[in-house]
Amino acid sequence: MADLVQRLSKKRSVEKEKGQKHIDQLSNLPDSIICHILSFLPTKLSVATGTLSKRWKHLWTAVPVLSFSSAEFIGTLGSFVDSIGKFLTNCQAQNVYQFTIDFKPFLEVDEENLGTWVAAAVERNVQELKLSLNFSHVPTVRLPGRLFACRTLVSLKLIDNIFIDLPENVCLQSLRTLQLERLHYANEGSFNILLSGCPVLEDLVVWRILDDGILDMVINIASLKRLNLRNSNYEANHHGLLIIAPLLERIELSQNVLDFQIDSSSLVEAIINIHGTCDSIEAFDNLEFLSLSQYALHGMAFHEFHNLVCLETTTSCAQWDDLEELLHGSNNLKTLVYHIEVPILHRGHMCDKSFSKTVPVCVSASLKALKLTGFINQNCNWTFIQYMLKNAKFLEEVKIRTSSMLKKRRRHIRNMLNCPRASTECQIRFFLDSTGEEYRF
């Protein structure tokens, strides 16, 4: 889009020098459409279009999307801050759709300026607001209280170096998306007050850091449909986690907790990468998609998932017993994605690990797709694929992602391709882990 502005300006200069008539189709569009087009540009470039012609001189002031990034600005921090203030002074948009401020490391902004900018956005009925304050070794900043009473706000994303200390009158009655990444909280009460002031919230992302001010996290949101919780530091152990969300459909957990509880009967998709135990595993009864890290596999292995159609896991042959138990409890599974980890003790050594003679029902009766990544020349890997080919009667497709080194093991590959298959329809394809490029033997 920036190139478009430059080409238009250059083209007009050339045609003016040649005395040619130029039909400006773009400028013939209504102001509202031109402003919509400009809304896809960073604000700095949007302002630059004012030099194209008299018609364009003030159009940028009505653009409803304001985006300021220090990474795109050449000059001092003071001039960058001044440029934001000048633009907001000239902004004529009555309603702002998006408002974004992105500060990169080694820059910082004081609370007064930040408060003024946020207030200007709130006054213009902002719908989507994002503040990314990626400072380096500077104190956190507070946000003005009026932000948390903005009735038009639909999406709020707060990232880095922001201190949340809220009054009890939070009212974000239209907010549907809330993203809180690497923030500090005055206490658990401030976090709870923020969530309680969002009565129609559907998407919540919380990215925690060490000593963020919260020990036991409680998420109690009746309208919540999607939840993503993670840690910046996997060494950080938080005490507990309680989730009460009856409409929750998707959850992603990537953090360390001593224990967690989930009160929901609507979950259909879960991505679990967590160190800890779940005291309410029945919340996962209706899952259709489940992704488990090697740390979470054991805790889920002995549960039954009657509706599960896709299972993704990262593990090694050392946890095949857990994987087999999980397959025994997933009778309707159709897709298995297995990210192979090789135990350090197995590297360069023989492995005699095998599966039991009792084949899981899903393997023999429903499995249609098998996807493997990290496949290398280890006995356990060959054992796994041969077991699946021998027992999966309805298998249609096997995709194996491996390193280029495996291409040298043509004898092993030929043996695998020629081994007995329970399914005559099964096709085996190989891809490079590094590029995803398919190669044939």
C-alpha positions, 0 to 999 in steps of 0.5 A, a space after each residue: 500500500 505504501 508503494 501505491 502512494 509513491 507510484 501515484 505521486 510519481 506518476 502524476 509528476 511525470 504526466 504533469 511534466 509531459 503535459 498529459 491529461 490524467 484521469 484520477 479514478 481513485 479520487 473520484 470515489 466518495 470520501 467514505 470509500 477512500 477513507 476505508 481504503 486508507 484505514 488499511 495503511 499505518 497512520 503515518 502513511 495515511 497522513 502522507 497521502 495528503 500530499 497527493 492533491 488538494 482533494 486528498 489534503 484532509 481526507 486522512 483526518 477522517 480515517 476511522 483507524 488510527 495506528 501508531 508504531 515506534 518501529 515505523 517512525 524515524 526520529 526521536 521519542 519526543 517527536 514520535 510522541 508529538 506526532 501522535 498528539 498532533 494527529 489526534 488534535 486534527 482527527 475529525 473522525 467521530 467514531 474510531 473503529 481501531 486505535 493501536 499504539 505499539 512501543 518497541 523496546 528502549 522507548 517509554 511513554 509517561 502515563 500522562 501522554 498515554 492517558 491523553 491518547 486513550 481518552 481521545 480514543 474513548 471520546 471517539 467511541 473506539 471499538 477496538 483498542 490495542 496498547 503494546 508497551 514493550 519497554 525495557 527495564 522501566 516501571 509499569 504504567 497505569 491506564 485511565 479509569 475511563 477506559 474501563 467504562 467505555 461502552 463502545 469497546 468491543 476488543 481490548 488488547 493490553 500487552 506488556 508493562 501495564 499495571 492493573 489497579 481497578 475501581 469497582 465500577 468497571 463497565 465494558 458492556 460491549 466487550 467481546 475480546 480481551 487480551 491480557 499479556 504479561 501484565 502486573 495486577 495490584 491483586 487478585 481482586 483487580 483481575 476479578 473486577 476486570 472480568 466481572 465488568 465484561 458481561 458479554 465477553 466471548 474470547 479471553 487470552 491471559 499470558 501470565 508472568 512471574 510475580 504478576 500479583 495473582 496466586 489463585 486465578 478464578 475465571 468466572 464468565 457466563 458468556 465465555 466461549 474461547 479461553 487461552 491461558 499461558 505462562 511466559 516462564 515455565 518455571 513459574 508455579 501458580 497455586 490454582 486455577 478455577 474456570 467456571 464457563 458453562 458456554 466454553 467451547 475451546 480452551 488452551 492451557 499452557 502453564 504450570 498450576 498445582 491443580 485446576 478445575 473446569 466447570 463447563 459442559 460445552 467443551 469441544 476443543 482442548 489444547 493442554 500443555 500443563 504441569 498439574 492435575 485436573 480435578 474435574 476431568 469430566 469437563 472434557 467428556 464431549 471433546 471432538 479435538 484434543 491436543 496433549 503435550 507429553 506432560 499432560 498425556 499421563 493425566 488424560 490417558 485413562 479417561 474415555 472420550 466418546 466424541 473425540 475425532 482428532 487427537 494430537 500429541 507430542 510424546 515418545 515411546 516411553 509413554 506408549 502405554 499412556 497413548 495406548 490407554 488413551 486410544 482404547 478410550 477413544 473409540 470414534 477417533 478418525 485422525 491421529 497426529 503424533 509428534 515424535 520425541 526421541 528419549 535421549 537414552 534411545 539415541 544411537 541405541 536399539 529400542 525394543 518397545 512394542 504395543 500390546 496385542 489388544 488393538 484399540 477399537 479406534 485403530 481397527 474400526 475408525 482411524 482414517 488419517 495418521 500424521 507423524 512428525 519428527 520421524 527418524 531412523 529409530 526402531 521404535 518409529 518403524 515399530 509404530 508405523 508398522 503396527 498402525 499399517 497392520 491393524 488400521 483397517 480403514 486407514 486412508 492416508 499416512 503423512 510422514 514428516 522427516 529429515 532429509 537424512 531418512 532418504 538415505 535409509 531406502 531399505 528401511 523405507 522399502 520394507 515399510 512400504 511393503 509391509 502388510 496393510 490392513 487397508 488396501 486404500 492407504 496411501 503413504 506420503 513423505 514430507 521434509 520437516 524443514 520445508 514441508 516439501 513432499 518427496 517420493 521414493 
